């Protein structure tokens, strides 16, 4: 199994494990089942959420299970942990991930992140023919949408961007 397939499996397992999202924030509500079906062409069988808090960040994940497992989608939202003051926020972490030197997110596995316009304050795509992820910065949060399927990268980028726009709209309404 290729490294990226393992990474997708790992992200799937992480998204379905851990503690359930707490408080008023439900990451799985950021993308409606009907929106997921319209984009991926299959009905959502299940949506499982988890949340972890680390280093001053609250990282909420939702794994949307679809009938074709390779079309399932993982959504992760990184926000400041409201219960802890972090020395730096998501924007600072974003700068290190995508504008720092060396180990940029996904760079070792799939090359340099590709800038994507028209969504959020800034966005990047990382991926290959098997799997990819769209990272989107908006205000003081960022999200990652990991999407599988047999389509080429341009289709995955378009689909991820469409899902990100839905999620960002609901994220700004929940703040």
Helices and strands as residue ranges (DSSP letters): H 3-16, G 27-30, H 33-40, E 44-54, E 57-66, G 69-71, E 73-80, H 90-99, H 107-110, E 114-115, E 122-127, E 132-138, E 141-147, H 153-174
